[in-house]
Every structure is written in structure tokens, then in C-alpha cells.
Amino acid sequence: MTHRLVPTLVAAGVLYAARRYFRDWGTTKAESQDVLPGDERVRPPMLRTTEAVTINAPAEQVWPWLVQMGQNRGGLYGFAPVENAFGLQYRNADQVHPEWQHLEADDEIRLVPKGWMGLPDGLTARVVTVLDGRAIVLRIDALRRVWDVVWSMHLVPCGDDQCRLLIRWRLALRHPGEVVVAELMGPARALLTRGILLGITRRVERQRQAEAAAAAASASLHHTG
């Protein structure tokens, strides 16, 4: 009995220590505690996590990448080889697509393809709120019989040339056992979210650098001419 208990306690201790790190990965204390659009959709008791990153571009250049997210649209910009190893069939876009730039309340964003893991309709998130240039709030309705999950993305300008991108998850807890399951899923959720944040950052900053290089080349050409 003791031999079984020790590894369990060690694993629980490691998970708790890691949880304190990844639950608010990259955020300031103020950001992790801020009230954001969509928070009102899930009432306590609940679990809440917030992750963030600084992007060297104005918020309006980041917004189009958020709008076109989805398994059948621009992807999630994360770790595609890992995602596709689980049959998720993601193709992450490397540019902004005009045809995917319309998003409004009650639209659906596909998260996994139809038939995945025996789910005939796959899994989608319903758009609850779109605050143009500021926030997108999603609710995963298919899970509401088990969990009430709200997933939201927020852009906060930082001067003229930077912004903060925050991603928040809120999970309502109805039964004590849900806490354990949610905590066990925490590392995977954190890595998924981090992949999205870093993937968007790379794409936005690369696009901005390319545009700056093209403008410099054009200016140089005109000056030479």
C-alpha cells in the first residue's frame, strides 16, 4: 500500500507545482486577475486560467489572425505535427485570408473534424461575443452537459507598436471529481494555448518585418531613381 501511495503523492506534488506555473503562463498578476469580456458567462465555483504574450505589432494587425481561426479555416497556429498525430487535420495558415475575415455571434468555429474520436459532428465552439479589434468569446456547447467551458481571446494595445494577446479559459465545476480531471488536463491545455500564442506572434511579426522590408526596398528604389 505504501509503495503505491508514494508515487501517487509525488505525482500530485509535481502536478501542483507545475500548475502554479502554467495556469497563468506569461501574464502579470493584474492580467490574471482582470475581469475580461466573457467572464460573466461562467459563475463560481470554477477554474480559470489566463496566458499571455507580447506581440511587436499593433492590435489591428493581430486581429485578422484571430478572426480566421478554426480547424477548417486558418487553423490554430500551434504545433501542427502534434495536432495531426491525433488526427485533427490542421493546416495552419501563414497569411491572412480575406474569405475568413467575417465573424459574428452564433457563428461556429470548428475545433476538430467530423468523425474524430467517434464524434459524428466533431467538436465546435460557438461565438458568443465579438468586440471588434478587442475580444472574441467562445462557448463549447457540445460539452455543456459535462462541463461549461468559455474560451476567450483578448487584445490589449501597448503603445503604437505593441500589444498583449491574452487567452483565457473558464471552466464551471459542478462536481468535486471534475477538479481532478480538469487539473490532469491542465498541462495539455497550457501547451495548446502556448502554441496558439507563439504561433500567432511568429506570423504577425514575420508579416510585419516583410512589409517593412518591402517598404524600405521601394523607398530605396524611388530614391535611386
N, C-alpha and C positions, 0 to 999 in steps of 0.2 A: 504493500500500500504506500509506504514511504517513498519507494523508488519511483512510483508513478506520480506522486504528489510533487516531488521536487522539480521535475522538468516542466510540469504544468505551471508551478509558481514562477519559475524562471521565465517561461514564455510570456506569462501575464505581465511580469515586471518589464520585460523588453518592450512589449506592445504598449504599455502605459507610458514608458519613457519616450518611445517614438511618437506616440500620439501627441504629446506636449509640443513636439517639434512640427509635425506635418499638418496639424489641424488648422494652423494659421500661417502656413508657409509663405514667407515673403512679405507679410503685412506688418504694419506698425500696430501698436496697441490700440490707437484711436481707430484705425481702419477696421480692425477685427471687432470692435465694439460699436461702430457706427450703425445707425438704423438706415437701411437701404430700401429702395423700392422692391416690393415683393415680400419683405419680411412679415408683413401683416397677414400673409396668406397661410402661415403656419403658426399655430399658437403653442405655448409651452404645455407640457414638457416636450422638449425637442433637443436634437443635436444640431449644432451649427458649426460650419467650417468656412473659412474665408482664405483664399490665396490671392496673391497679387504679384505684379511685375511692373517695372518702369519701362516704358517704350519711348525711344528717342524719335518721336513724331507727334504732331498734334492729333487730338482725339478724332477729328474729322477724317483723317487718313486711316485710322484703325477701324472705324465704324463699318465700312463696307465689308470687311473680312468677317465681322461678327454676324452681319445680316445674312451672309451666304452659307453659314454653317449647316451641316446636315450630311448624313450618310449618302444620300442621293443628290447632293449639291456640292458644296466646296469641301466637304469632309470636316474633320475636327482638328486638322493640322498637327496632330500628335505623332505618336510612334507607330506609323502605318504598318511596318513589318510585324510588330507585336499584335496590333489590332487584327490584321488579316490572318495571322496564325490561328486566331479564334473564329475565323470565317466571317468577319464583319464587312469585308469587301469595300474598304475605304480607299478612295483616290483623292488625296488631299490636293486642293488647287494651289497653284503657285502664282496666281494672278486674280484680280478682281473681275468677276463675270457680270456684265450688265443684266443678263437674264435672271440672275438670282438676287437682285437688289430690291425686291419688294417683299416686305414682311409686315404683317399686321395681326391684331388679336384674333385668336381662334385658328390661325394657320397651324399646320403641323410640321414639325421638324423630325425627320426620320433619324433614329439613333442606331438601329440595327435592321438588316434586311428582312423581308418577309420569309418566314420559314426557319429563321435562326433559332436553334435550340428548341425546336418543336413549337415555336410560337407562330401560328398561321399568319398573323398580321405584323409580326416583328414587334418592334417597340418604337413608339414615337413620343415626342414631347409637344404639348400644346402651348402655343404662345398665349400668355395671359396679358402681358403688357409690353408695349413698345414705346419708349420715350426717346424720340428721335435724337440720335447722336449721344445718348446718355446711358440707356439701360434696356436690356431685354430680359423679361421674366418668363420662365417656362415652368410648366407643371407636367409631371409624368403621370397622366391619368390612368394608364394601364396598371400602375402599381398601387392605386389608391385603396384597393381592397386590403392590401397588406401594409403598405407604407404610404404616407402622404409626403411627397418629395417636391420641393420647389428649388429650381436651379436658376440662378440669375447672374448676368454679366453686366458690369458697370464700368464706365469710362469717366475718369476724373482728370480734367486738364491740370497741368503743372506748368504754367507759363505758356509761351508761344510755341515751343518746340518739343515739349514732352507731355506725357500723360501717364496716368496709372490705370491699369486694367485689373479689375477685381472680379473674381468668380466666387460666388457664394452658394453653398448647399445648405438647405434646411430640411430636416427630417423629423416629422412628428413621431412621438413614441407613444404607443397605445398599450404595450405590454412590456414587463421587465425584460423578457427574453430578447426583445428587439435591440436592446442596448448592446448586448454581447455580439449579436450578429452584425450590427452596424459598426462596432469597433473593429471587428475582424476584417470587415470590408474597407476600413479606413485607409490602409496603405495603398490599395489598388486605386481607390478613388482619388487619393492625393497625387499619385503618379499620372493618372489620366488627366487631371486638372493641370498639373505642371506641364505636361506635354502640350496641352492646348495653349497655355500662356506663352511658353517658349516658342512654339511653332508660329503663332501669330506675330510675336516680336521679331523673329527672323525674317518673316515675309515682308512685314511693314518696313522694317529698317533697310532691307535689301532693295525694295522698290524705291524707297526714298533716296538711297545712295545712287541708284541707277538714274533716277530723274535728275539728281544734282549733277551727275557726270555728264549726262546728255545736255543739260543747260549750259554747263561750262564749255563743252566742246562747241556748241552752237555759238556761244558768245565769242569764243576764240576764233572761230571761222569767220564770223562777221567782222571782227576786229582786224583780222589779217586781210580780208577782202577790202 
